[in-house]
Every structure is written in C-alpha cells, then in structure tokens.
C-alpha cells in the first residue's frame, strides 16, 4: 500500500515547485523585458523556466496527466502570484474559478480508479 506522503504530498509539492519555477521565471523575464530590469533578472528567469521543465519530469504521472493537472495548479498559483506581487485583488469569480479547477485536479489526480 502506498503511503499518504508518497500518494498525496509528494505530487502536490512537485506541482507547487513547478508553479514557482514557471511563474517566477516568467515573471522575471516579463520584468526584464517590460519594466527594463537588468538582463541578469531575465537570465535568472530563463534558468527557472528550464528548471521547471526538469522538476515536472519528477512526477510519477504520465506526461499528459501531469500537465493537465499542472494546468489547474498554474491557474491558481498565477492568481496568487498576481495578488502578492502585482497588487491584483482576486474577486469572487477568480476565487470560484480557482476552486473549480482545484476540484477538477482532485478528480483527475485522486479519484479512485477501477
């Protein structure tokens, strides 16, 4: 029998790390290009984006399933990132949409299969 940390916590931690690498990397490249930050920030962002690709391969899921689930995680983390770093205030529809995609993740990732 698979333990709870292996079944649930490890995939969630990897999805969170993927999100931080991709969104953080994209944010740094965005700021380098759009806000004229130093090119070193752009290079750091590119390195994070490459690291995202490596971290994603650590999932025990198939490629398609991992990326389907990660898409929902990306949506929620993007809203949270914008809230923390850009002063964006999510409204009830942003929160509802995030909850819906997380529910979908739960079904895809954890629903018992026959």
N, C-alpha and C positions, 0 to 999 in steps of 0.2 A: 504494500500500500504506500502511495506517495504521501509525504508529509506536507502539512499545511504551508510551511515556508517555501518548499520547492514548488508546490502547486500554485500558490497564490502570490506570495510576497516577492519571490524572485522575478516572475514576469512583470509584476507591477513596478518593481524597482528599475528593471531594464527599460520599460516604457517611459518612466519618468526621466531616466538618464538620457534616453534618445531625444525626448522632448526638449530637455535643457540644452543638449548639444545642437539640435537643429534650430530651435527658436533663438537660442543665444547666439549661435553662429550667424544665422540670417540677420539678426538684429545688428550685430557688429558690422557686417558687410553693408547693410542698409545705412547705418550711421556714417560709415566711411564714404559711401557714395552720395548720400543725400544731405548729410549735415557736415560734410567736409572734415570728418575726423581723420586723424593721422593714418597713413596707409598701414601702419602696424596693427591697428584695430581690424582692418579688413583682412590682413593675413591671419590674425588670430581667429577671426570668424570663419575663414576658409578651413583652417585646421579643425575647428569644432565641427564644421559640416562634414569633413572627412571622417572624424571620429564617430559621428552619428552613424555613418554607414557601417563602421566596424561594430559598434555596440549593438546595432539592430541584428547582426548575424548571431548574437549570443542567445536569441530566443529559441526555445525548443519547438516552436511552432513552424509550420510551413511558411514559405515566403509570402504567399497570398494572404493567409490568415493573419500573420504578424503585421503586415502592412494595412490590412483592413482595420484591425483593432487599433493600431497606432494612429490611423487617421482620426479616429474619435478622440483619442488621448491628445493629439495635436490640437484639435479644435478647443478643447477645454483649457489646455495649457496656454494656448495663444490668447485666449480671453484673459486668463490670469496674468500673463506677462504684460499685456496692454494695460491692465489695471494697475499693476505695480510700477511699471517703468514709463508709461506714457500718460498716466492720469486719466485713462479711459474708465468710465464708470459703467459697468455692465447693468443693463436694465433687466426687468423680469423675463423678457423674451430671450435675452442672451443666456440667462441662468436656466430657463426652461429648456432651451435648445441644448445646452451643455448637459443637463440631466438626461435628456432623451438619448443623446449619443452615448453617454455612460451606461445607460440601461442596455443599449444595443451591444456595447462592449461586454457587459455581463453575460448576455445571452450567447454571444459568439464564443467567448472565452471560457465560460464556466458552466454552461448548461450541460447537464449530463447527456451523454450520447449512448445509444444502444450498441 
